[in-house]
Amino acid sequence: MDLHTFLITIHLIGVALGVGGATFGGILYLKALKDSKIDPMEGEWLSVIFTTLRVGLVIVVLSGFGFFIEYRMTGQEEHLLDPRLWAKLTIILILVSNALLIQMRKMPMWLGEGLSITSWYGALALGIMRDADYSYWTFLIFYAVVVFVMIGILSIIKRLYLGKWII
Amino acid sequence: MTQTLSILLSVHIIIGIIGTIASYATLLWLFKRKIPIRLLKISSITAFAAYIIAWITGGYYYVVYYGSNVKPIIKDGPNPWAHSIIMETKEHIFLFLPLLAFVILLVVWLKGDNLQENRSLRNALALVILITLMISVSMALGGIVISGSAR
């Protein structure tokens, strides 16, 4: 296995943990809200999921910088100024800031949840769309629009599942 | 670039990112309901050691290779500001990191047991860690721009 394949494998494992963690964290949080309280068992599961999510984030960041080294050492420096990479880096920064603000209880859950899920799926989409040739701001505007669409979708899901509007 | 310099540059990048992650973890754990002092001690010492190693490896790479081989390429390339602004800033601002990390380390190791009750101490420490983290992230992003401009 060459270095590039190894890095892609590790990076995908990190993304899988992150996307899976964000998705199941959202589902479990919704189920926990059904009886309007998070009991100790649910709290324990959420804690395990958030830990998995953070492990995924660390793997993504470390393997991402592994690509940085690979590009630098193999004369592919032009990839380092690619708007797609910078959009991805911005989304990762939003993701880590969001996690921090949630931990500090400074982020409302409706926004934090929407940002977390959209950011993880957004990072996944940017990784897949290798031929997407847009500017940095186009990527970010699209991301911002999707965040608000996701917040709307999550509100409707909560309304349908819980029978009341929750923000 | 010799193999030794390639290894040093790789160590500089990876260990720098480990330092950033350790600073982030310190800040995150500081806001847990029950502050895990043992983990804070591990993350703060990891961040301090990582910034010191990143400083030495980056400094050696700069003196031995970057100044004479990479800098002229960047200055003649499409983004000369990557050196004149970003690298010049990085060189000086980076020096704050080991010192700030050492302050964080001292507070956590010497006053860690007071953090749970003393909210003003916790918030002051959080501010110092946040500044460290912001500098550290800026250094990492600056490094990507500088390397991306070396073509």
HADDOCK unambig.tbl for C-alpha pairs under 7 A between the chains (distance, minus, plus):
assign (segid A and resid 69 and name CA) (segid B and resid 10 and name CA) 6.21 0.50 0.50
assign (segid A and resid 72 and name CA) (segid B and resid 147 and name CA) 6.60 0.50 0.50
assign (segid A and resid 77 and name CA) (segid B and resid 147 and name CA) 6.44 0.50 0.50
assign (segid A and resid 77 and name CA) (segid B and resid 148 and name CA) 4.71 0.50 0.50
assign (segid A and resid 77 and name CA) (segid B and resid 150 and name CA) 6.91 0.50 0.50
assign (segid A and resid 77 and name CA) (segid B and resid 151 and name CA) 6.48 0.50 0.50
assign (segid A and resid 78 and name CA) (segid B and resid 148 and name CA) 5.72 0.50 0.50
assign (segid A and resid 80 and name CA) (segid B and resid 144 and name CA) 6.23 0.50 0.50
assign (segid A and resid 80 and name CA) (segid B and resid 145 and name CA) 6.90 0.50 0.50
assign (segid A and resid 80 and name CA) (segid B and resid 148 and name CA) 4.73 0.50 0.50
assign (segid A and resid 81 and name CA) (segid B and resid 145 and name CA) 6.65 0.50 0.50
assign (segid A and resid 81 and name CA) (segid B and resid 148 and name CA) 5.59 0.50 0.50
assign (segid A and resid 100 and name CA) (segid B and resid 28 and name CA) 6.00 0.50 0.50
assign (segid A and resid 103 and name CA) (segid B and resid 28 and name CA) 6.69 0.50 0.50
assign (segid A and resid 103 and name CA) (segid B and resid 31 and name CA) 6.26 0.50 0.50
assign (segid A and resid 103 and name CA) (segid B and resid 32 and name CA) 6.92 0.50 0.50
assign (segid A and resid 104 and name CA) (segid B and resid 31 and name CA) 5.66 0.50 0.50
